[in-house]
């Protein structure tokens, strides 16, 4: 089993920045594809970004492209999401996800999920 723990959420004003972190524990002998999703109240879970096992390839949703940056940490199976130019529409619970196979933006392709961290952007 793999456990994912997110941190770094909080309250920020429009235009501000936050950096989310996610660390995996448990069965971490292999590298995982890692991604971020978010869910606002009343909305479905939405893809944000993902990074391949080696960190060489990243993808983003159109809504965050150019503002958010995903990166892998030096420790195995850690991932960061640098969020700049935040907007009220970015307010959501952000979830870290991981899987041994690449699924891109498909939430059902990720086997492991964190508990989520709240991001609130005030106008």
C-alpha positions as CSV (number, residue, x, y, z in Angstrom):
1,X,0.0,0.0,0.0
2,X,1.0,3.6,-0.6
3,X,0.0,6.5,1.6
4,X,0.0,10.1,0.2
5,X,0.1,13.1,2.4
6,X,-0.4,16.6,1.1
7,X,0.5,19.9,2.7
8,X,0.8,23.5,1.9
9,X,-2.8,24.6,1.4
10,X,-4.2,27.7,3.0
11,X,-5.9,31.0,2.4
12,X,-4.4,33.5,0.0
13,X,-5.6,36.6,-1.8
14,X,-6.2,36.8,-5.5
15,X,-2.9,37.0,-7.4
16,X,-1.0,35.3,-4.6
17,X,1.0,32.0,-4.6
18,X,1.0,28.8,-2.7
19,X,3.2,25.7,-3.0
20,X,1.6,22.3,-2.4
21,X,3.7,19.3,-1.4
22,X,2.9,15.6,-1.5
23,X,5.0,12.8,-0.1
24,X,4.4,9.1,-0.5
25,X,5.1,6.5,2.1
26,X,4.7,2.7,2.3
27,X,5.4,0.7,-0.8
28,X,7.7,3.3,-2.4
29,X,10.4,1.0,-3.8
30,X,9.2,1.9,-7.3
31,X,8.7,5.3,-8.9
32,X,5.1,6.4,-9.4
33,X,3.4,8.7,-11.9
34,X,2.1,11.5,-9.7
35,X,-0.7,14.0,-10.3
36,X,-2.8,16.7,-8.7
37,X,-6.6,16.9,-8.9
38,X,-9.0,19.4,-7.3
39,X,-12.6,19.4,-6.3
40,X,-14.7,22.5,-5.5
41,X,-18.0,22.2,-3.6
42,X,-20.7,20.9,-5.9
43,X,-18.2,20.1,-8.7
44,X,-16.7,16.9,-9.9
45,X,-13.1,16.1,-9.3
46,X,-11.0,18.0,-11.9
47,X,-7.6,17.2,-13.3
48,X,-4.9,19.8,-12.6
49,X,-1.5,18.4,-13.5
50,X,0.6,15.3,-13.7
51,X,4.3,14.3,-14.0
52,X,5.8,11.2,-15.3
53,X,8.0,8.9,-13.2
54,X,11.3,10.4,-14.2
55,X,9.9,14.0,-14.2
56,X,10.7,14.5,-17.8
57,X,7.1,15.1,-19.0
58,X,4.4,17.1,-17.5
59,X,0.8,18.0,-18.5
60,X,-1.6,20.6,-17.3
61,X,-5.2,21.5,-17.6
62,X,-5.9,24.5,-19.7
63,X,-7.3,26.3,-16.7
64,X,-3.9,26.3,-14.9
65,X,-1.4,26.2,-17.7
66,X,1.1,29.0,-17.4
67,X,0.2,29.6,-13.8
68,X,0.9,26.3,-12.1
69,X,4.1,24.2,-12.2
70,X,4.4,20.6,-11.2
71,X,7.8,19.1,-10.2
72,X,9.2,16.1,-8.6
73,X,11.3,16.4,-5.4
74,X,14.8,14.9,-4.8
75,X,13.2,12.3,-2.5
76,X,11.5,9.4,-4.4
77,X,7.8,9.9,-4.9
78,X,7.5,13.4,-3.7
79,X,5.8,16.0,-5.9
80,X,5.2,19.8,-5.7
81,X,2.7,22.1,-7.2
82,X,3.7,25.7,-7.4
83,X,0.6,27.8,-7.9
84,X,1.0,31.4,-9.0
85,X,-1.5,34.1,-10.0
86,X,-4.2,32.4,-8.0
87,X,-7.8,33.2,-8.7
88,X,-11.0,32.6,-6.7
89,X,-11.8,29.9,-9.2
90,X,-8.8,27.9,-8.0
91,X,-10.5,27.5,-4.6
92,X,-10.9,23.8,-4.0
93,X,-9.6,20.8,-2.1
94,X,-6.5,19.7,-3.9
95,X,-5.7,16.0,-4.0
96,X,-2.4,14.3,-4.7
97,X,-2.6,11.0,-6.7
98,X,-0.2,8.3,-7.7
99,X,-0.1,5.2,-9.8
100,X,2.5,2.9,-11.3
101,X,1.1,3.4,-14.8
102,X,0.6,6.6,-16.7
103,X,-3.0,7.7,-17.0
104,X,-2.6,11.4,-17.7
105,X,-5.7,13.3,-16.7
106,X,-7.9,10.3,-16.0
107,X,-8.7,10.3,-12.3
108,X,-9.8,6.6,-12.4
109,X,-6.3,5.7,-13.5
110,X,-4.8,6.6,-10.2
111,X,-4.8,3.9,-7.5
112,X,-3.6,6.0,-4.6
113,X,-5.0,9.2,-3.2
114,X,-4.2,11.6,-0.4
115,X,-6.7,13.1,2.0
116,X,-6.6,16.5,0.3
117,X,-5.5,20.0,1.3
118,X,-7.8,23.0,1.2
119,X,-6.8,26.0,-1.0
120,X,-8.9,29.1,-0.6
121,X,-8.4,32.2,-2.8
122,X,-10.2,35.3,-1.6
123,X,-11.2,38.1,-4.0
